[in-house]
Amino acid sequence: MAGREMTIFDVEKYNEKIAVTRKKASGAVLSAHNVSYTIKVASRFCSSEEKQILFDVTAIFKAGLTAVLGPTGSGKSSLLDILAGRRDNQRISGQLLLNGKPVPTNFKCMVGYVVQDDVVMGTLSVRENLTFSAALRLRASIKAAERKERINKVIKELGLEKCADTKVGNDFIRGVSGGERKRCNIGMELIISPQVLFLDEPTTGLDANTAKTVLLFLKRFLFHLFLYYVGLLESLICVVLLRKTIWRKNSCL
């Protein structure tokens, strides 16, 4: 996003404008209806026993940013994995709908999933990591010029222009900041233009300021899509799993 860096107060000024824009946009809706999930756990007295992880969960996720909050062991990660199609369907009951219809069999390929531990290669630059993800995940029919354009667009939208050609870094190589590293990881999922983006505790391992910056970035990024890309990416559903709420004065992120 070109120009000066937006603050949280700038974001609040967009709320009314975004509300009007959302009414004009069709918007995707992902919903879970009466979802239950059980697993088998080892028992001292018998071979195994079933444990209920989720029971009769119903939820609706509309276009925009949705946070799933809860303590450790409450089933947040299980719910996120089920929504993303990453769990064994034989132990899941209930129904998942996308825009009112059962999710397609290839739904897992249509979503982006940012795991807790950043899946990036420290020896590669930000641009090279995005290029690698594009080479693996985009259809072979997409031409090189279009891939390059998509990579450059993601870099711009994520505000990574200044560090695009800097190595991400690891324990032995000095690299980008923690927030830039996380944004690079998010970009590797956005490269496929997913309908739904899941983030599993994206603030894990970050200090308070960096964690707040990452969440603020997600809000700003989605607001930017709603304002400037109506009809193209306004239907993106972003589901963020958090262990706790990050507070600021009089409200929370």
C-alpha positions in Angstrom: 0.0 0.0 0.0 1.7 3.1 -1.2 2.0 6.3 0.8 2.5 6.7 4.5 2.0 3.8 6.9 -1.6 3.7 8.1 -2.3 3.8 11.9 -5.1 2.1 13.7 -6.9 5.5 13.9 -6.8 5.7 10.1 -8.4 2.2 9.9 -11.2 3.3 12.2 -12.1 6.2 9.8 -12.7 3.6 7.0 -15.3 1.7 9.0 -18.4 3.6 7.7 -17.1 3.5 4.1 -16.3 -0.2 4.3 -19.8 -1.0 5.6 -21.3 0.6 2.5 -18.8 -1.2 0.3 -19.7 -4.6 1.9 -23.4 -4.0 1.0 -22.4 -3.7 -2.6 -20.1 -6.7 -2.6 -21.6 -10.2 -2.9 -19.2 -11.6 -0.3 -18.5 -15.3 0.3 -20.0 -17.1 3.4 -18.5 -20.2 5.0 -20.7 -21.9 7.5 -20.5 -24.9 9.8 -23.7 -26.6 11.0 -24.0 -28.9 13.9 -20.4 -30.0 13.6 -19.1 -32.7 16.1 -15.7 -34.2 16.2 -14.3 -37.2 18.1 -10.9 -38.8 18.4 -9.6 -42.1 19.7 -7.2 -41.8 22.7 -5.1 -44.5 24.3 -6.5 -45.9 27.6 -4.8 -47.8 30.4 -7.6 -50.3 30.7 -8.6 -50.9 27.1 -7.1 -50.5 23.6 -8.7 -47.0 23.1 -11.6 -44.8 23.9 -13.3 -42.0 22.1 -13.0 -38.4 23.3 -15.4 -35.6 22.2 -13.4 -32.6 20.9 -16.3 -30.6 19.4 -20.0 -31.0 20.0 -22.8 -29.6 17.8 -20.9 -26.5 16.7 -22.6 -24.0 14.4 -20.8 -20.9 13.1 -20.9 -18.5 10.2 -17.9 -16.8 8.7 -18.6 -13.9 6.4 -16.2 -12.0 4.1 -13.8 -10.0 6.2 -11.8 -10.7 9.4 -13.1 -13.1 12.0 -11.2 -14.0 15.2 -11.7 -17.4 17.0 -10.8 -17.0 20.7 -10.5 -19.6 23.4 -8.2 -21.1 26.0 -5.8 -24.0 25.3 -7.6 -27.3 24.8 -10.9 -25.7 23.9 -10.9 -27.1 20.3 -10.0 -24.0 18.4 -7.3 -25.7 16.2 -9.6 -28.7 15.6 -12.4 -26.4 14.4 -9.9 -24.5 12.1 -8.6 -27.8 10.7 -12.1 -29.1 10.1 -13.1 -25.9 8.3 -10.0 -26.2 6.1 -10.6 -29.8 5.3 -7.5 -31.0 7.1 -9.1 -33.6 9.4 -10.4 -37.2 8.9 -14.0 -36.9 7.7 -14.9 -40.3 9.2 -14.8 -38.8 12.7 -16.7 -35.6 11.8 -20.4 -35.2 11.7 -22.4 -32.1 10.6 -22.2 -30.0 7.4 -19.9 -27.4 5.9 -21.3 -25.0 3.4 -19.7 -22.4 1.1 -22.2 -19.8 -0.2 -25.0 -22.1 0.9 -23.7 -25.2 -1.0 -21.7 -28.2 0.3 -18.0 -27.5 0.1 -16.5 -29.0 -3.0 -14.2 -32.0 -2.8 -11.2 -29.9 -3.8 -12.0 -27.3 -1.1 -8.6 -27.9 0.6 -6.9 -26.6 -2.6 -9.0 -23.5 -2.6 -8.0 -22.2 0.8 -4.9 -20.8 2.3 -3.6 -22.0 5.7 -0.9 -20.2 7.7 0.4 -22.5 10.4 1.9 -21.4 13.7 5.5 -22.1 12.7 6.5 -20.0 9.6 7.0 -22.3 6.6 9.7 -20.1 4.9 13.2 -20.8 3.7 15.6 -18.5 5.5 18.3 -18.8 2.8 15.9 -17.4 0.2 14.7 -13.8 -0.2 11.1 -12.8 0.4 10.5 -12.6 -3.4 12.2 -16.1 -3.9 10.0 -17.6 -1.2 6.8 -16.3 -3.0 8.2 -17.5 -6.3 8.8 -20.9 -4.9 5.2 -21.1 -3.5 3.8 -19.9 -6.8 5.8 -22.6 -8.7 4.4 -25.3 -6.5 0.8 -24.3 -6.1 -0.3 -22.4 -9.2 -1.6 -24.2 -12.2 0.9 -25.1 -14.9 -1.3 -23.3 -17.4 -0.6 -19.9 -15.8 2.1 -18.1 -17.8 5.3 -16.9 -16.3 4.4 -13.3 -16.9 1.1 -13.7 -15.0 2.9 -15.4 -12.1 5.4 -12.6 -11.9 2.7 -10.1 -11.9 0.8 -11.9 -9.1 4.0 -12.1 -7.0 4.7 -8.4 -7.4 1.1 -7.6 -6.5 1.3 -9.7 -3.3 4.6 -8.0 -2.3 3.0 -4.6 -2.8 -0.2 -5.4 -1.0 1.7 -6.9 2.0 4.0 -3.8 2.2 7.1 -5.9 1.5 8.7 -3.8 -1.3 11.6 -2.6 0.9 12.6 -6.1 2.0 11.5 -8.1 -1.2 15.1 -9.0 -2.1 16.3 -9.5 1.4 16.9 -13.0 2.7 14.2 -14.1 5.2 17.0 -15.3 7.6 17.4 -18.0 10.2 19.4 -18.8 13.3 22.6 -18.3 11.3 21.6 -15.6 8.8 20.5 -12.1 9.6 17.2 -11.4 7.8 13.9 -9.6 7.9 12.0 -8.6 11.0 9.5 -11.0 12.7 6.5 -9.1 11.3 7.9 -9.1 7.8 8.7 -12.8 8.1 5.1 -13.5 9.2 3.7 -11.3 6.3 5.9 -13.3 3.9 4.4 -16.5 5.2 0.9 -15.1 4.7 1.9 -14.0 1.2 2.9 -17.6 0.3 -0.8 -18.5 0.9 -2.3 -15.4 -0.7 -0.4 -16.2 -3.9 -3.1 -18.7 -4.9 -5.9 -16.1 -4.4 -7.8 -18.2 -1.9 -11.5 -17.8 -1.1 -10.7 -18.5 2.6 -7.5 -17.7 4.5 -7.0 -19.5 7.8 -4.3 -18.3 10.3 -3.5 -20.5 13.3 -2.2 -18.3 16.1 -0.2 -15.9 13.8 1.0 -14.0 16.9 2.7 -17.0 18.5 6.4 -16.3 19.2 6.1 -12.5 18.5 6.5 -9.7 21.1 3.5 -7.6 22.0 4.2 -4.8 19.6 5.0 -7.1 16.6 1.9 -9.2 17.4 -0.3 -6.1 17.4 1.3 -4.9 14.2 0.5 -8.2 12.4 -3.1 -8.1 13.5 -3.4 -4.4 12.5 -1.9 -5.3 9.1 -4.5 -8.0 8.6 -7.3 -5.5 9.3 -5.8 -2.9 7.0 -5.1 -5.4 4.2 -8.7 -6.6 4.2 -10.1 -3.1 4.4 -7.9 -2.2 1.4 -9.3 -5.1 -0.6 -12.9 -4.0 0.3 -12.2 -0.4 -0.8 -10.2 -0.9 -3.9 -10.9 -4.4 -5.3 -14.7 -4.7 -5.2 -15.7 -7.5 -7.5 -12.3 -9.2 -7.4 -11.2 -10.1 -3.9 -13.9 -8.6 -1.7 -15.2 -12.1 -1.0 -12.0 -13.2 1.0 -12.9 -14.8 4.3 -10.1 -14.4 6.8 -10.3 -16.6 10.0 -7.7 -16.0 12.7 -7.2 -18.3 15.6 -6.0 -16.5 18.8 -5.2 -17.7 22.2 -6.0 -14.3 23.8 -7.2 -10.9 22.8 -4.7 -8.1 22.2 -6.0 -5.0 23.8 -5.5 -1.3 23.2 -7.2 1.6 25.0 -11.0 1.3 25.1 -11.1 -1.6 22.6 -9.3 -4.6 21.2 -7.8 -5.7 18.0 
